[in-house]
């Protein structure tokens, strides 16, 4: 998206992108229509621009950026009296559940407040997928093997949908499905330096001996 702006000296039309408008003067109220239209473009194209959205504080989209601290960054710019409004309080609760790994509580609370997300056409699937990706990220830092019920609760998928999801992860992301059925099944997650600390190299291992001497 571009906007035509007239320069006082040259009296000519110059094109500016939204990013440029935000960089030059993010607090200028004259660019609000451009930012609002740009948010709609992001929703339709499933993209996300933190700099542009900070001006409008679309906090439900900032939640999707976790584990990046975008939500907290946005929240710091909102006056405390505004944060006490019911919609903001709900978003803060949702963020707290995600930060503390309480995924079951997150999905339950989100289900009670679907109107917050449903107000943005086309955001539902992308929102849920982003939260599921974050949940898997957190679980992969903690578990070597994860029980099927724990995974199902964290990503809010069960039954045949979960079976298809697991098959996809096994084929594309290195997950291993151990033999077992139903709730007793275990899923082996890919090895990393967090769920297998022995993989993390010490600083001494990475420094050549001649440099130490």
PyMOL commands that set and color helices and strands:
alter all, ss='L'
color gray80, all
select helices_A, chain A and resi 18-25+29-45+50-54+59-63+70-75+80-83+86-99+103-112+114-118+123-142+148-155+159-172+182-184+197-199+203-206+209-212
alter helices_A, ss='H'
color red, helices_A
select strands_A, chain A and resi 2-6+13-17+145-147+176-177+186-188
alter strands_A, ss='S'
color yellow, strands_A
deselect
rebuild
show_as cartoon
